[in-house]
Amino acid sequence: MENDDEVVLNSTLFLDGVGEVVAKLNTDGLSCSPVDSNDVTTYCLGLRSYTAKETKISLSDVYAIEQQEWGSVYDPSVTGTFLHGDYVEMHRFVVHGVVRPKKQPAPWILSEYIFGHKDLNTCEAWVKQLNSCISNQYKRPKKLLVLVHPLCGKRKGVKTWETVAPIFCRAKVETKVIMTERAGHAYDVVSTLPDKELRSLDGIVTVGGDGLFNEVLNGLLSSRHKASFPPPPTGLGQNGENYQNQQMNITMNADDMGDTPADEGNSSPETSSRNDDHEPLLPTSQTAGSLVSKLGMTDEIPSVSFPNDRFRLGLIPAGSTDAIVLSATGVRDPVTSTLHIILGSKMSLDIAQVVRWKTRPSSVMDSPTLRYAASFAGYGFYGDVIKESEKLRWMGPMRYDYAGTMVFLKHKTYEAEVTYLEPQIMESSSHEPKKKRQKQICRTNCMVCNEPTLSESDRDSSNVTVSKSDIYTDKDLKWSTVKGRFLSVGAAVISCRNERAPDGLVADAHLSDGFLHLILVKDCPHPYYLWHLTQLTKRDSDPLNYSFIEHHKTPAFTFVSQHDRSLWNLDGEILQACHVSVQACRGLINLFASGPEV
Ligand SMILES: Nc1ncnc2c1ncn2[C@@H]1O[C@H](COP(=O)(O)OP(=O)(O)OP(=O)(O)O)[C@@H](O)[C@H]1O
């Protein structure tokens, strides 16, 4: 802004509340210095009434420019009246910006600067030039699909959208808005979006909670993410023939591609009671043809695939927990999220890919079912709470507390075997309680998330293509198994901060480091478990540092249980599964966010 050579526009304008200023626009932003520096400070009745220093507005903080009608601009420097200042009539334009509070985390605040000039052409030239600067310089979205869940949270989806819609409108971002009518609607819309339409969009935005976001994520990735999947649990042929056969089935069985969802219409034991389960992304969904929840059900390779550098997802929080937004922006504020979207913030996010190999122990062999989770995959306590809370929807968000208490009192434990990949080079967690670890919190421009993986750096230097599945034969990783009775098995992709757990489940989980945090809570007395749960609600506590808890940072794990009602909670959505494998897909999607400023 200092270099006058870069100045693209320079004139004297009126700035509302400041008076006449010399305004200069360059590639970084706009600077306005009062014409008469003697006017910098004025006094009213002996009190200093305003200070007008140079005003600097960075273009990266400008989200809209608007031409306004002829009207009044306040000039505090006008003298001659008892009180300083008066309104002056002129042509006007408004620069809409963002104020990012210094103390974080805090919501971003909308600001506006009203400029005026007697000459309409001068105002129009400024509007044109400013618009061209903000549209050329930043990767801002022009067209978005917006899915609004009207009943989310305390039925505040529509109200939240009505609050932020004018901001999109002001910023001239085209939005195609769909109100969801039922569970599974968003999944159906997104999974059946033709490639041409998807290519015309810069992203998809959800106005709702983590559940709605999870539907969009699954709709987007189900047929558009082609990757080798994690090995199945032992017993299903981890390295052997069965596993290979599964892969063949999954990728080549064209008969499964019809309009009938994989799990529907046959007489296997798991289908008979399937509709009891709340699985909107599975058979109850209406657009059956779009259900590509079985891996690779289609031969057709969509032209829009993931990971995708351009396409981003946005979340405008209106749900009952909003853990993904809190972890991605640090605040649960619809306006802050909207500004991140309009200003084109971008950060990548790991996604957990969950493969269900068996629904029930009695099933002979299911067709594998694929699901994605952005924040959390949990079994035992977590699955049971979701199942209980579904019956209590009428209670609103309170149902989680009630259901949580009920499930806690039952103290159910599950026999299971968990096998996870352990990075040898990493500080691995022991089974013993350990000293409080130095937590490296994920923030904006996080060093950990920006570090290339070992295979990525090898690939860069040697030009060798490393397939995703190579991770499972990496010499720096080994498989370890834990067997026993568990109160819960959880895998956090991100910190999972929420209003009840200010540091989240795992305070130092990273948004895009390619790891899951596997948390195994073994059978223990009631009070111990209660103690762990209460620690989660406190800031700066160490809720995982107990002898009955194992915490492992892992890129993948498998899980086997012999329980008939084995329920998983994936971002708050239920999946019934007794054999699963889960892997972290590093940076699989991009969000309109920049990481929390915590
Ligand atoms: N119009 C609708 N009617 C009923 N359910 C819907 C509708 N739209 C979406 N859903 C479903 O509601 C569930 C919860 O949505 P969401 O997470 O957006 O809201 P929430 O209030 O945070 O809910 P939860 O407390 O269950 O997390 C999702 O599984 C989604 O499939």
PDBQT file of the ligand as one rigid body, heavy atoms in Angstrom, charges set to zero:
ROOT
HETATM    1  N1  LIG A 601     -36.165 -32.311   6.693  1.00  0.00    +0.000 N 
HETATM    2  C1  LIG A 601     -35.709 -33.278   7.474  1.00  0.00    +0.000 A 
HETATM    3  N2  LIG A 601     -36.538 -33.977   8.271  1.00  0.00    +0.000 NA
HETATM    4  C2  LIG A 601     -36.086 -34.924   9.100  1.00  0.00    +0.000 A 
HETATM    5  N3  LIG A 601     -34.784 -35.287   9.192  1.00  0.00    +0.000 NA
HETATM    6  C3  LIG A 601     -33.911 -34.630   8.413  1.00  0.00    +0.000 A 
HETATM    7  C4  LIG A 601     -34.327 -33.599   7.520  1.00  0.00    +0.000 A 
HETATM    8  N4  LIG A 601     -33.238 -33.120   6.901  1.00  0.00    +0.000 NA
HETATM    9  C5  LIG A 601     -32.182 -33.822   7.365  1.00  0.00    +0.000 A 
HETATM   10  N5  LIG A 601     -32.585 -34.727   8.282  1.00  0.00    +0.000 N 
HETATM   11  C6  LIG A 601     -31.770 -35.667   9.083  1.00  0.00    +0.000 C 
HETATM   12  O1  LIG A 601     -31.633 -35.163  10.414  1.00  0.00    +0.000 OA
HETATM   13  C7  LIG A 601     -30.428 -35.648  10.991  1.00  0.00    +0.000 C 
HETATM   14  C8  LIG A 601     -29.792 -34.619  11.890  1.00  0.00    +0.000 C 
HETATM   15  O2  LIG A 601     -29.455 -33.497  11.146  1.00  0.00    +0.000 OA
HETATM   16  P1  LIG A 601     -28.466 -32.354  11.652  1.00  0.00    +0.000 P 
HETATM   17  O3  LIG A 601     -27.222 -32.930  12.157  1.00  0.00    +0.000 OA
HETATM   18  O4  LIG A 601     -28.387 -31.371  10.538  1.00  0.00    +0.000 OA
HETATM   19  O5  LIG A 601     -29.265 -31.652  12.832  1.00  0.00    +0.000 OA
HETATM   20  P2  LIG A 601     -29.060 -31.729  14.373  1.00  0.00    +0.000 P 
HETATM   21  O6  LIG A 601     -30.138 -30.942  14.991  1.00  0.00    +0.000 OA
HETATM   22  O7  LIG A 601     -27.677 -31.350  14.755  1.00  0.00    +0.000 OA
HETATM   23  O8  LIG A 601     -29.323 -33.207  14.625  1.00  0.00    +0.000 OA
HETATM   24  P3  LIG A 601     -28.653 -34.193  15.614  1.00  0.00    +0.000 P 
HETATM   25  O9  LIG A 601     -28.983 -33.665  16.966  1.00  0.00    +0.000 OA
HETATM   26  O10 LIG A 601     -29.292 -35.492  15.277  1.00  0.00    +0.000 OA
HETATM   27  O11 LIG A 601     -27.169 -34.142  15.329  1.00  0.00    +0.000 OA
HETATM   28  C9  LIG A 601     -29.571 -36.037   9.830  1.00  0.00    +0.000 C 
HETATM   29  O12 LIG A 601     -29.339 -37.388   9.955  1.00  0.00    +0.000 OA
HETATM   30  C10 LIG A 601     -30.370 -35.794   8.590  1.00  0.00    +0.000 C 
HETATM   31  O13 LIG A 601     -30.329 -36.917   7.775  1.00  0.00    +0.000 OA
ENDROOT
TORSDOF 0
